[in-house]
Amino acid sequence: MSFQLDLNLFEDKIEFFEAESIRNLEEKIQAQIEINKAIMLQVESVSHQMYVSEEGRRFYSAVVHFKAKK
């Protein structure tokens, strides 16, 4: 039995976030930015949207593209 460890680094990583307030969304994204710094990823781009339900509740979502630091 042989054990092999693949040490290839992530080149790109895309993460999805959602929250009921823009503040909570920002906090979730910021927390993940700090985690991804440890694996040498930085933010490449952010895309976000807001949806208003029929009841008038707002819903926020975001897609963050992380890329390896060079």
MODELLER restraints for C-alpha pairs under 7 A, 6 or more apart:
rsr = mdl.restraints
at = mdl.atoms
rsr.add(forms.Gaussian(group=physical.xy_distance, feature=features.Distance(at['CA:10:A'], at['CA:68:A']), mean=6.70, stdev=0.5))
rsr.add(forms.Gaussian(group=physical.xy_distance, feature=features.Distance(at['CA:11:A'], at['CA:67:A']), mean=5.80, stdev=0.5))
rsr.add(forms.Gaussian(group=physical.xy_distance, feature=features.Distance(at['CA:11:A'], at['CA:68:A']), mean=5.00, stdev=0.5))
rsr.add(forms.Gaussian(group=physical.xy_distance, feature=features.Distance(at['CA:12:A'], at['CA:66:A']), mean=5.71, stdev=0.5))
rsr.add(forms.Gaussian(group=physical.xy_distance, feature=features.Distance(at['CA:12:A'], at['CA:67:A']), mean=4.56, stdev=0.5))
rsr.add(forms.Gaussian(group=physical.xy_distance, feature=features.Distance(at['CA:12:A'], at['CA:68:A']), mean=6.30, stdev=0.5))
rsr.add(forms.Gaussian(group=physical.xy_distance, feature=features.Distance(at['CA:13:A'], at['CA:65:A']), mean=5.95, stdev=0.5))
rsr.add(forms.Gaussian(group=physical.xy_distance, feature=features.Distance(at['CA:13:A'], at['CA:66:A']), mean=5.05, stdev=0.5))
rsr.add(forms.Gaussian(group=physical.xy_distance, feature=features.Distance(at['CA:13:A'], at['CA:67:A']), mean=6.44, stdev=0.5))
rsr.add(forms.Gaussian(group=physical.xy_distance, feature=features.Distance(at['CA:14:A'], at['CA:63:A']), mean=6.91, stdev=0.5))
rsr.add(forms.Gaussian(group=physical.xy_distance, feature=features.Distance(at['CA:14:A'], at['CA:64:A']), mean=5.71, stdev=0.5))
rsr.add(forms.Gaussian(group=physical.xy_distance, feature=features.Distance(at['CA:14:A'], at['CA:65:A']), mean=4.54, stdev=0.5))
rsr.add(forms.Gaussian(group=physical.xy_distance, feature=features.Distance(at['CA:14:A'], at['CA:66:A']), mean=6.05, stdev=0.5))
rsr.add(forms.Gaussian(group=physical.xy_distance, feature=features.Distance(at['CA:15:A'], at['CA:63:A']), mean=5.78, stdev=0.5))
rsr.add(forms.Gaussian(group=physical.xy_distance, feature=features.Distance(at['CA:15:A'], at['CA:64:A']), mean=5.37, stdev=0.5))
rsr.add(forms.Gaussian(group=physical.xy_distance, feature=features.Distance(at['CA:15:A'], at['CA:65:A']), mean=6.63, stdev=0.5))
rsr.add(forms.Gaussian(group=physical.xy_distance, feature=features.Distance(at['CA:16:A'], at['CA:62:A']), mean=5.84, stdev=0.5))
rsr.add(forms.Gaussian(group=physical.xy_distance, feature=features.Distance(at['CA:16:A'], at['CA:63:A']), mean=4.65, stdev=0.5))
rsr.add(forms.Gaussian(group=physical.xy_distance, feature=features.Distance(at['CA:16:A'], at['CA:64:A']), mean=6.51, stdev=0.5))
rsr.add(forms.Gaussian(group=physical.xy_distance, feature=features.Distance(at['CA:17:A'], at['CA:25:A']), mean=6.87, stdev=0.5))
rsr.add(forms.Gaussian(group=physical.xy_distance, feature=features.Distance(at['CA:17:A'], at['CA:61:A']), mean=5.52, stdev=0.5))
rsr.add(forms.Gaussian(group=physical.xy_distance, feature=features.Distance(at['CA:17:A'], at['CA:62:A']), mean=5.17, stdev=0.5))
rsr.add(forms.Gaussian(group=physical.xy_distance, feature=features.Distance(at['CA:17:A'], at['CA:63:A']), mean=6.41, stdev=0.5))
rsr.add(forms.Gaussian(group=physical.xy_distance, feature=features.Distance(at['CA:18:A'], at['CA:25:A']), mean=6.19, stdev=0.5))
rsr.add(forms.Gaussian(group=physical.xy_distance, feature=features.Distance(at['CA:18:A'], at['CA:60:A']), mean=5.65, stdev=0.5))
rsr.add(forms.Gaussian(group=physical.xy_distance, feature=features.Distance(at['CA:18:A'], at['CA:61:A']), mean=4.23, stdev=0.5))
rsr.add(forms.Gaussian(group=physical.xy_distance, feature=features.Distance(at['CA:18:A'], at['CA:62:A']), mean=6.43, stdev=0.5))
rsr.add(forms.Gaussian(group=physical.xy_distance, feature=features.Distance(at['CA:19:A'], at['CA:25:A']), mean=5.21, stdev=0.5))
rsr.add(forms.Gaussian(group=physical.xy_distance, feature=features.Distance(at['CA:19:A'], at['CA:59:A']), mean=6.26, stdev=0.5))
rsr.add(forms.Gaussian(group=physical.xy_distance, feature=features.Distance(at['CA:19:A'], at['CA:60:A']), mean=5.39, stdev=0.5))
rsr.add(forms.Gaussian(group=physical.xy_distance, feature=features.Distance(at['CA:19:A'], at['CA:61:A']), mean=6.46, stdev=0.5))
rsr.add(forms.Gaussian(group=physical.xy_distance, feature=features.Distance(at['CA:20:A'], at['CA:58:A']), mean=6.30, stdev=0.5))
rsr.add(forms.Gaussian(group=physical.xy_distance, feature=features.Distance(at['CA:20:A'], at['CA:59:A']), mean=4.83, stdev=0.5))
rsr.add(forms.Gaussian(group=physical.xy_distance, feature=features.Distance(at['CA:20:A'], at['CA:60:A']), mean=5.95, stdev=0.5))
rsr.add(forms.Gaussian(group=physical.xy_distance, feature=features.Distance(at['CA:21:A'], at['CA:59:A']), mean=6.82, stdev=0.5))
rsr.add(forms.Gaussian(group=physical.xy_distance, feature=features.Distance(at['CA:21:A'], at['CA:60:A']), mean=6.47, stdev=0.5))
rsr.add(forms.Gaussian(group=physical.xy_distance, feature=features.Distance(at['CA:22:A'], at['CA:60:A']), mean=6.38, stdev=0.5))
rsr.add(forms.Gaussian(group=physical.xy_distance, feature=features.Distance(at['CA:40:A'], at['CA:68:A']), mean=5.90, stdev=0.5))
rsr.add(forms.Gaussian(group=physical.xy_distance, feature=features.Distance(at['CA:40:A'], at['CA:69:A']), mean=5.76, stdev=0.5))
rsr.add(forms.Gaussian(group=physical.xy_distance, feature=features.Distance(at['CA:41:A'], at['CA:66:A']), mean=5.76, stdev=0.5))
rsr.add(forms.Gaussian(group=physical.xy_distance, feature=features.Distance(at['CA:41:A'], at['CA:67:A']), mean=5.24, stdev=0.5))
rsr.add(forms.Gaussian(group=physical.xy_distance, feature=features.Distance(at['CA:41:A'], at['CA:68:A']), mean=4.45, stdev=0.5))
rsr.add(forms.Gaussian(group=physical.xy_distance, feature=features.Distance(at['CA:41:A'], at['CA:69:A']), mean=5.63, stdev=0.5))
rsr.add(forms.Gaussian(group=physical.xy_distance, feature=features.Distance(at['CA:42:A'], at['CA:66:A']), mean=5.26, stdev=0.5))
rsr.add(forms.Gaussian(group=physical.xy_distance, feature=features.Distance(at['CA:42:A'], at['CA:67:A']), mean=5.45, stdev=0.5))
rsr.add(forms.Gaussian(group=physical.xy_distance, feature=features.Distance(at['CA:42:A'], at['CA:68:A']), mean=6.27, stdev=0.5))
rsr.add(forms.Gaussian(group=physical.xy_distance, feature=features.Distance(at['CA:42:A'], at['CA:69:A']), mean=6.18, stdev=0.5))
rsr.add(forms.Gaussian(group=physical.xy_distance, feature=features.Distance(at['CA:43:A'], at['CA:64:A']), mean=6.99, stdev=0.5))
rsr.add(forms.Gaussian(group=physical.xy_distance, feature=features.Distance(at['CA:43:A'], at['CA:65:A']), mean=6.02, stdev=0.5))
rsr.add(forms.Gaussian(group=physical.xy_distance, feature=features.Distance(at['CA:43:A'], at['CA:66:A']), mean=4.47, stdev=0.5))
rsr.add(forms.Gaussian(group=physical.xy_distance, feature=features.Distance(at['CA:43:A'], at['CA:67:A']), mean=6.26, stdev=0.5))
rsr.add(forms.Gaussian(group=physical.xy_distance, feature=features.Distance(at['CA:44:A'], at['CA:65:A']), mean=5.42, stdev=0.5))
rsr.add(forms.Gaussian(group=physical.xy_distance, feature=features.Distance(at['CA:44:A'], at['CA:66:A']), mean=5.29, stdev=0.5))
rsr.add(forms.Gaussian(group=physical.xy_distance, feature=features.Distance(at['CA:44:A'], at['CA:67:A']), mean=5.77, stdev=0.5))
rsr.add(forms.Gaussian(group=physical.xy_distance, feature=features.Distance(at['CA:45:A'], at['CA:64:A']), mean=5.94, stdev=0.5))
rsr.add(forms.Gaussian(group=physical.xy_distance, feature=features.Distance(at['CA:45:A'], at['CA:65:A']), mean=5.23, stdev=0.5))
rsr.add(forms.Gaussian(group=physical.xy_distance, feature=features.Distance(at['CA:46:A'], at['CA:62:A']), mean=6.92, stdev=0.5))
rsr.add(forms.Gaussian(group=physical.xy_distance, feature=features.Distance(at['CA:46:A'], at['CA:63:A']), mean=5.79, stdev=0.5))
rsr.add(forms.Gaussian(group=physical.xy_distance, feature=features.Distance(at['CA:46:A'], at['CA:64:A']), mean=4.56, stdev=0.5))
rsr.add(forms.Gaussian(group=physical.xy_distance, feature=features.Distance(at['CA:46:A'], at['CA:65:A']), mean=6.35, stdev=0.5))
rsr.add(forms.Gaussian(group=physical.xy_distance, feature=features.Distance(at['CA:47:A'], at['CA:62:A']), mean=5.52, stdev=0.5))
rsr.add(forms.Gaussian(group=physical.xy_distance, feature=features.Distance(at['CA:47:A'], at['CA:63:A']), mean=5.20, stdev=0.5))
rsr.add(forms.Gaussian(group=physical.xy_distance, feature=features.Distance(at['CA:47:A'], at['CA:64:A']), mean=6.52, stdev=0.5))
rsr.add(forms.Gaussian(group=physical.xy_distance, feature=features.Distance(at['CA:48:A'], at['CA:61:A']), mean=5.62, stdev=0.5))
rsr.add(forms.Gaussian(group=physical.xy_distance, feature=features.Distance(at['CA:48:A'], at['CA:62:A']), mean=4.07, stdev=0.5))
rsr.add(forms.Gaussian(group=physical.xy_distance, feature=features.Distance(at['CA:48:A'], at['CA:63:A']), mean=6.29, stdev=0.5))
rsr.add(forms.Gaussian(group=physical.xy_distance, feature=features.Distance(at['CA:49:A'], at['CA:60:A']), mean=5.88, stdev=0.5))
rsr.add(forms.Gaussian(group=physical.xy_distance, feature=features.Distance(at['CA:49:A'], at['CA:61:A']), mean=5.42, stdev=0.5))
rsr.add(forms.Gaussian(group=physical.xy_distance, feature=features.Distance(at['CA:49:A'], at['CA:62:A']), mean=6.33, stdev=0.5))
rsr.add(forms.Gaussian(group=physical.xy_distance, feature=features.Distance(at['CA:50:A'], at['CA:58:A']), mean=6.76, stdev=0.5))
rsr.add(forms.Gaussian(group=physical.xy_distance, feature=features.Distance(at['CA:50:A'], at['CA:59:A']), mean=5.64, stdev=0.5))
rsr.add(forms.Gaussian(group=physical.xy_distance, feature=features.Distance(at['CA:50:A'], at['CA:60:A']), mean=4.54, stdev=0.5))
rsr.add(forms.Gaussian(group=physical.xy_distance, feature=features.Distance(at['CA:50:A'], at['CA:61:A']), mean=6.47, stdev=0.5))
rsr.add(forms.Gaussian(group=physical.xy_distance, feature=features.Distance(at['CA:51:A'], at['CA:58:A']), mean=5.67, stdev=0.5))
rsr.add(forms.Gaussian(group=physical.xy_distance, feature=features.Distance(at['CA:51:A'], at['CA:59:A']), mean=5.06, stdev=0.5))
rsr.add(forms.Gaussian(group=physical.xy_distance, feature=features.Distance(at['CA:51:A'], at['CA:60:A']), mean=6.39, stdev=0.5))
rsr.add(forms.Gaussian(group=physical.xy_distance, feature=features.Distance(at['CA:52:A'], at['CA:58:A']), mean=4.49, stdev=0.5))
rsr.add(forms.Gaussian(group=physical.xy_distance, feature=features.Distance(at['CA:52:A'], at['CA:59:A']), mean=6.25, stdev=0.5))
